[in-house]
Amino acid sequence: MQIKEFQDFISEKYEKTDRERGTSRTFMWFIEEVGELATALVSGDKENAQEEFADVFAWLCTLANINDIDLEQACQKYTKGNIKGFKPK
């Protein structure tokens, strides 16, 4: 499955509700999932980590959908060779 296919799947299933929730509240759900992923990684529970990676990606797709961002297109900055090292902080 391509990124676009998964993002479209998430859109078809959840976008109406996600748009009603809005970006701020959706971002909080995303952050909660990132926290759960952190806990799984620290614990060394690979099975739980795998589940949490999927949840984080699904919520990232949700945020992208309700902000009209095509993640596959956005990721092209990495795949097209447009990144030269890390950005300075």
N, C-alpha and C positions, 0 to 999 in steps of 0.2 A: 504494500500500500504506500502510495506517495503522500507527502505532507498535505497536499491540496485535497486529496481524497479524504483523509482523516478530518481535516478542518471542515470540509463540506458535510461529513457525517455528523460531526458535533453541531454544526449549524442547523441541519435538518431536524435534529432531535431536541435541541435546547435553546436555539437562538431567540425565540419569542420571549421565553421566560427570562433569559439572560439580559436581553435589552430592557425589559421592564425593571429588573434588579438594578441595572446601571453599572457603570464602570467602577465607581468607588466601592460599592458593596461586593461586586464580583472580584475586585482586586484583593479584598480581604479574604475571600474564600481561597484565592490563589495562594496568598501568603500562608494561610493555615496549612495548605497542602505542602508547601515548601518546608514548613516546620516539621510536618509528619515525615517528609523525606529525610530531613536532617536527622531526626530521631532514629529512623530505620538505618541510615548509614552509620551512625555512631554505634548502634547496637550490634552491627555486623549481620543483621537479619536480611540476607540477600533476597529471600522470597518477598518479604514485606517491602524492601527497597524497590524491587521490580514493580510491585503494585503502586507504590507511591510515585515512581517515575512516570508511570502511565497517568496517574491522577494529575500530576503537575503539568504534563503535556496537554491533557484535555482542558484544564483550566486556562492554560496559556492560549490554546486555540479559541476558547470562549472569549477571552479578553481581546484577542485579535479580531474575532468576528464582530463583536459589538463596537469596535473602533474602526471597522472597515479596513483592516490590514490583511493582506494576503501573505501568510508566513512563508510560503514557498518562494514567492517573489522577494520577500525581505531577506531570506537566507542566501539569495544569489550573490550578495556582497561577499560571501565567503567562497562560494563555488566558482565565481567568475574571476577570482584572483585579484580582487580589488582591495584586499586587506594586506597591509605591509606592517606586520608586527603588531604590538599592542599600542593602544592610544595612551599618551602620557596622562597622568592624573593631575 
